[in-house]
Amino acid sequence: MPTEVAFVTIGQSPRDDIVPFILDRARTPIRATQFGVLDNLDQAAFAAMAPGPAAPRLVSRLRSGHEIYLDRALTTLCLLDMLEAIDQQGFDLIVPLCTCHIPELRALNLRTPFIEPQRLMDVPAIFLLTGLCRVALIFPTRQAVTYRSYEGLETVTSWLSPYTYAQEDPGWTERLDAVLLGVDLIVMHCVGFSEDIRVMLQHRYKCPVLIPRRVIAAAIDLIVQENPGS
């Protein structure tokens, strides 16, 4: 029987740019159901999700393919409520499509097995390869950049929009070159980063590049194998 997986985006579903890739990479049969924090909102509610000028923000994708910025605090509350509701619907696994650091996720008392992509990206990074000296973390917006120190490793950071860099960010190559030349591993901190971006960066900087959608697919396989009755 297929594993019933709920994929949850902070933007609008379906995430046809992400979920088909995960389903193709995962080796286990999956029946995917998608949910979005912005699904079915009226214009007033939609406008209320926009961040103020100085408010912390998250970035996601609309159904149309356009990039959208969201108020971090309000989006987090909506996401937590949605996850608790999904937990009552009998899924085998819940996968939020967001790698933002949201500490509130760890306080949820869900009965359904739950993947936290942010921890998936950070925890394996320093154990993936031996001999690492310099690791780069790439975030989806300038505002999202935070410094994270991996023990014993030099850590550098930068940002790149997974959705609009080619059209609206002519200086992205110079910005990334300033920090990525000579790194041993690049960790991309947004589920929106595509396989095309991974290949492009790996070719340009001659080192492995981790993108969340690949790591999520592998994690789903591991979890399902460990729970064969699900």
The 8 nearest C-alpha neighbors of each residue, nearest first, counted from 0:
[[1, 2, 28, 29, 229, 3, 30, 228],
 [2, 0, 28, 29, 30, 3, 27, 229],
 [1, 3, 29, 30, 4, 91, 28, 0],
 [2, 4, 30, 91, 90, 29, 31, 1],
 [5, 3, 92, 31, 93, 90, 91, 2],
 [6, 4, 93, 32, 33, 31, 94, 7],
 [5, 7, 33, 94, 95, 93, 32, 34],
 [8, 6, 95, 34, 96, 35, 33, 94],
 [9, 7, 35, 96, 10, 95, 34, 36],
 [8, 10, 36, 35, 59, 78, 7, 11],
 [11, 9, 59, 8, 37, 60, 35, 36],
 [12, 10, 35, 61, 37, 38, 62, 13],
 [13, 11, 35, 14, 34, 33, 62, 38],
 [12, 14, 15, 33, 11, 62, 34, 35],
 [15, 13, 12, 16, 17, 18, 62, 11],
 [14, 16, 17, 13, 18, 19, 12, 20],
 [15, 17, 14, 18, 19, 20, 191, 193],
 [18, 16, 20, 15, 14, 19, 21, 212],
 [17, 19, 21, 20, 15, 14, 22, 16],
 [20, 18, 22, 21, 17, 23, 15, 16],
 [19, 21, 23, 18, 17, 22, 24, 212],
 [22, 20, 18, 24, 216, 23, 19, 25],
 [23, 21, 19, 25, 20, 24, 18, 29],
 [22, 24, 20, 21, 25, 19, 26, 216],
 [25, 23, 21, 22, 216, 20, 26, 213],
 [26, 24, 216, 22, 27, 23, 21, 220],
 [25, 27, 24, 220, 28, 23, 22, 216],
 [26, 28, 25, 220, 29, 223, 1, 2],
 [29, 27, 1, 2, 26, 30, 0, 25],
 [30, 28, 2, 1, 31, 3, 27, 4],
 [29, 31, 3, 1, 2, 4, 32, 28],
 [32, 30, 4, 29, 5, 3, 33, 6],
 [31, 33, 5, 6, 4, 30, 34, 3],
 [32, 34, 6, 5, 13, 7, 12, 31],
 [33, 35, 7, 12, 6, 8, 32, 36],
 [36, 34, 11, 8, 12, 38, 37, 10],
 [35, 37, 9, 38, 10, 78, 8, 77],
 [38, 36, 11, 35, 10, 40, 39, 9],
 [37, 39, 35, 11, 40, 36, 12, 34],
 [38, 40, 37, 41, 36, 35, 11, 45],
 [41, 39, 38, 44, 45, 37, 42, 43],
 [40, 42, 44, 43, 45, 39, 46, 38],
 [41, 43, 45, 44, 46, 40, 47, 39],
 [44, 42, 46, 45, 41, 47, 40, 48],
 [45, 43, 47, 41, 46, 42, 40, 48],
 [44, 46, 42, 43, 47, 48, 40, 41],
 [45, 47, 43, 48, 44, 49, 42, 41],
 [46, 48, 44, 45, 49, 43, 50, 70],
 [49, 47, 46, 69, 45, 70, 50, 44],
 [50, 48, 69, 70, 47, 46, 68, 51],
 [51, 49, 70, 69, 54, 56, 48, 52],
 [50, 52, 54, 53, 49, 70, 55, 56],
 [53, 51, 54, 50, 55, 49, 56, 70],
 [54, 52, 51, 55, 50, 56, 142, 70],
 [53, 55, 51, 50, 52, 56, 70, 71],
 [56, 54, 71, 70, 53, 50, 57, 142],
 [57, 55, 71, 70, 69, 50, 54, 68],
 [56, 58, 69, 71, 68, 70, 59, 55],
 [57, 59, 68, 67, 69, 56, 66, 60],
 [60, 58, 10, 67, 66, 9, 68, 57],
 [61, 59, 66, 10, 65, 67, 64, 11],
 [60, 62, 11, 63, 64, 65, 10, 66],
 [61, 63, 11, 64, 12, 13, 60, 14],
 [64, 62, 61, 65, 60, 11, 66, 12],
 [63, 65, 61, 62, 60, 66, 162, 16],
 [66, 64, 61, 63, 60, 67, 162, 62],
 [65, 67, 60, 59, 162, 61, 64, 58],
 [66, 68, 59, 58, 60, 65, 69, 61],
 [69, 67, 58, 57, 56, 49, 59, 50],
 [70, 68, 49, 57, 56, 50, 48, 71],
 [69, 71, 50, 56, 49, 48, 73, 72],
 [70, 72, 56, 74, 57, 55, 73, 69],
 [73, 71, 75, 74, 70, 76, 55, 56],
 [74, 72, 76, 75, 70, 71, 77, 48],
 [73, 75, 77, 71, 76, 72, 70, 78],
 [74, 76, 78, 72, 73, 77, 71, 79],
 [75, 77, 73, 79, 78, 74, 80, 72],
 [78, 76, 74, 80, 75, 79, 81, 73],
 [77, 79, 75, 81, 80, 76, 74, 82],
 [80, 78, 82, 76, 81, 77, 75, 83],
 [79, 81, 77, 83, 78, 82, 76, 84],
 [80, 82, 78, 84, 79, 83, 85, 77],
 [81, 83, 85, 79, 84, 80, 86, 78],
 [82, 84, 86, 80, 81, 85, 79, 109],
 [83, 85, 81, 86, 82, 87, 80, 88],
 [86, 84, 82, 87, 88, 83, 81, 5],
 [85, 87, 83, 84, 88, 111, 82, 109],
 [88, 86, 85, 84, 89, 83, 90, 110],
 [89, 87, 85, 86, 90, 84, 111, 91],
 [88, 90, 87, 91, 86, 111, 85, 3],
 [91, 89, 3, 92, 88, 4, 5, 111],
 [90, 92, 3, 4, 229, 2, 111, 89],
 [91, 93, 4, 112, 90, 113, 111, 5],
 [94, 92, 5, 113, 4, 6, 112, 114],
 [93, 95, 6, 114, 5, 7, 113, 96],
 [96, 94, 7, 97, 6, 8, 93, 115],
 [97, 95, 8, 7, 190, 94, 6, 98],
 [96, 98, 95, 99, 190, 189, 116, 8],
 [99, 97, 117, 116, 189, 188, 100, 190],
 [98, 100, 97, 101, 117, 189, 188, 57],
 [99, 101, 117, 102, 98, 118, 97, 104],
 [100, 102, 103, 104, 99, 75, 105, 117],
 [103, 101, 104, 105, 100, 106, 99, 107],
 [104, 102, 106, 105, 101, 107, 79, 75],
 [105, 103, 102, 106, 107, 101, 79, 115],
 [104, 106, 103, 107, 102, 101, 108, 115],
 [105, 107, 103, 104, 108, 102, 109, 79],
 [108, 106, 105, 104, 109, 103, 79, 83],
 [107, 109, 106, 110, 105, 83, 104, 111],
 [110, 108, 111, 107, 86, 83, 112, 113],
 [109, 111, 112, 86, 108, 87, 113, 83],
 [110, 112, 109, 86, 92, 113, 91, 90],
 [113, 111, 92, 93, 110, 91, 114, 109],
 [112, 114, 93, 92, 111, 94, 115, 109],
 [115, 113, 94, 116, 93, 112, 95, 92],
 [114, 116, 117, 118, 119, 113, 95, 94],
 [117, 115, 119, 98, 118, 114, 120, 97],
 [118, 116, 98, 120, 119, 115, 99, 100],
 [119, 117, 121, 120, 116, 115, 122, 98],
 [120, 118, 116, 117, 121, 122, 115, 123],
 [119, 121, 118, 117, 122, 123, 116, 124],
 [122, 120, 118, 124, 119, 123, 117, 125],
 [121, 123, 124, 119, 118, 120, 125, 126],
 [124, 122, 126, 125, 127, 121, 120, 119],
 [125, 123, 127, 121, 126, 122, 120, 186],
 [124, 126, 127, 123, 122, 128, 149, 121],
 [127, 125, 123, 124, 128, 129, 122, 131],
 [128, 126, 124, 125, 123, 129, 131, 122],
 [127, 129, 126, 131, 130, 125, 124, 184],
 [130, 128, 131, 127, 126, 125, 132, 183],
 [129, 131, 132, 128, 183, 133, 125, 152],
 [132, 130, 129, 183, 133, 128, 152, 134],
 [131, 133, 152, 153, 130, 183, 134, 151],
 [132, 134, 153, 182, 183, 152, 154, 131],
 [135, 133, 154, 184, 182, 183, 185, 153],
 [134, 136, 185, 155, 156, 154, 186, 184],
 [137, 135, 156, 186, 187, 185, 155, 138],
 [136, 138, 187, 158, 157, 156, 188, 186],
 [137, 139, 158, 188, 144, 140, 143, 159],
 [138, 140, 160, 159, 158, 189, 161, 143],
 [141, 139, 143, 142, 158, 138, 160, 159],
 [140, 142, 143, 144, 158, 139, 138, 157],
 [143, 141, 140, 144, 56, 55, 145, 139],
 [144, 142, 140, 141, 138, 145, 139, 57],
 [145, 143, 142, 141, 138, 157, 158, 146],
 [146, 144, 143, 147, 156, 142, 138, 136],
 [145, 147, 148, 144, 156, 155, 154, 136],
 [148, 146, 145, 149, 154, 136, 155, 156],
 [147, 149, 154, 150, 146, 152, 153, 151],
 [148, 150, 152, 151, 147, 154, 125, 153],
 [151, 149, 152, 148, 153, 125, 154, 147],
 [150, 152, 149, 153, 132, 148, 131, 133],
 [153, 151, 132, 149, 150, 133, 154, 134],
 [152, 154, 133, 132, 134, 155, 151, 149],
 [155, 153, 134, 135, 133, 148, 152, 149],
 [154, 156, 135, 136, 134, 178, 153, 157],
 [157, 155, 136, 135, 137, 154, 146, 144],
 [156, 158, 137, 138, 175, 136, 144, 155],
 [159, 157, 138, 137, 139, 140, 141, 144],
 [160, 158, 139, 161, 140, 138, 164, 137],
 [159, 161, 139, 164, 162, 163, 140, 158],
 [162, 160, 192, 191, 159, 163, 139, 164],
 [161, 163, 160, 66, 164, 191, 65, 60],
 [162, 164, 166, 165, 160, 167, 161, 168],
 [165, 163, 168, 160, 167, 166, 162, 159],
 [164, 166, 163, 167, 168, 169, 162, 171],
 [167, 165, 163, 164, 168, 169, 162, 160],
 [166, 168, 164, 163, 165, 169, 170, 160],
 [169, 167, 164, 170, 171, 166, 165, 163],
 [170, 168, 171, 167, 165, 166, 164, 172],
 [171, 169, 168, 173, 172, 174, 175, 164],
 [170, 172, 174, 173, 169, 168, 175, 159],
 [173, 171, 175, 174, 170, 176, 169, 177],
 [172, 174, 176, 175, 171, 170, 177, 169],
 [175, 173, 171, 177, 172, 176, 170, 178],
 [174, 176, 172, 177, 173, 178, 179, 171],
 [177, 175, 173, 179, 178, 174, 180, 172],
 [176, 178, 175, 174, 179, 173, 180, 172],
 [177, 179, 176, 175, 180, 155, 156, 157],
 [180, 178, 176, 182, 175, 181, 177, 135],
 [179, 181, 176, 182, 178, 204, 177, 175],
 [180, 182, 179, 183, 204, 133, 178, 205],
 [183, 181, 133, 179, 184, 180, 134, 135],
 [182, 184, 133, 206, 134, 131, 181, 132],
 [185, 183, 134, 207, 182, 206, 208, 135],
 [184, 186, 208, 135, 136, 134, 209, 207],
 [187, 185, 209, 136, 208, 135, 137, 188],
 [188, 186, 137, 210, 209, 189, 136, 138],
 [189, 187, 138, 137, 98, 186, 136, 190],
 [190, 188, 191, 98, 192, 187, 139, 97],
 [189, 191, 211, 192, 97, 212, 96, 98],
 [192, 190, 189, 161, 193, 17, 162, 59],
 [193, 191, 161, 190, 189, 196, 210, 194],
 [194, 192, 196, 195, 191, 197, 161, 210],
 [193, 195, 197, 196, 198, 192, 210, 199],
 [196, 194, 198, 193, 197, 199, 192, 200],
 [197, 195, 199, 193, 194, 198, 200, 192],
 [198, 196, 194, 200, 195, 199, 208, 201],
 [199, 197, 201, 195, 196, 200, 202, 194],
 [198, 200, 196, 202, 197, 201, 195, 203],
 [201, 199, 203, 197, 202, 198, 204, 196],
 [200, 202, 198, 205, 204, 206, 203, 199],
 [201, 203, 199, 200, 205, 204, 198, 206],
 [202, 204, 200, 201, 205, 199, 206, 198],
 [203, 205, 201, 206, 202, 200, 180, 179],
 [206, 204, 201, 202, 203, 207, 200, 181],
 [205, 207, 201, 204, 183, 184, 208, 182],
 [208, 206, 184, 201, 185, 209, 205, 183],
 [207, 209, 185, 201, 186, 197, 184, 206],
 [210, 208, 186, 187, 185, 211, 207, 197],
 [209, 211, 187, 212, 213, 192, 208, 186],
 [212, 210, 214, 190, 213, 215, 120, 209],
 [211, 213, 215, 214, 210, 190, 21, 216],
 [214, 212, 216, 211, 215, 210, 217, 21],
 [213, 215, 211, 217, 216, 212, 218, 210],
 [216, 214, 218, 212, 217, 213, 211, 219],
 [217, 215, 25, 21, 219, 213, 218, 214],
 [216, 218, 214, 220, 215, 219, 25, 221],
 [219, 217, 215, 221, 220, 216, 222, 214],
 [218, 220, 222, 216, 217, 221, 223, 215],
 [221, 219, 217, 223, 218, 222, 224, 25],
 [222, 220, 218, 224, 219, 223, 225, 217],
 [223, 221, 225, 219, 224, 220, 218, 226],
 [222, 224, 226, 220, 225, 221, 227, 219],
 [225, 223, 221, 226, 222, 227, 220, 219],
 [224, 226, 222, 223, 227, 221, 220, 228],
 [227, 225, 223, 224, 228, 229, 222, 221],
 [228, 226, 224, 229, 223, 225, 222, 2],
 [227, 229, 226, 223, 225, 224, 0, 2],
 [228, 227, 226, 91, 2, 223, 3, 0]]
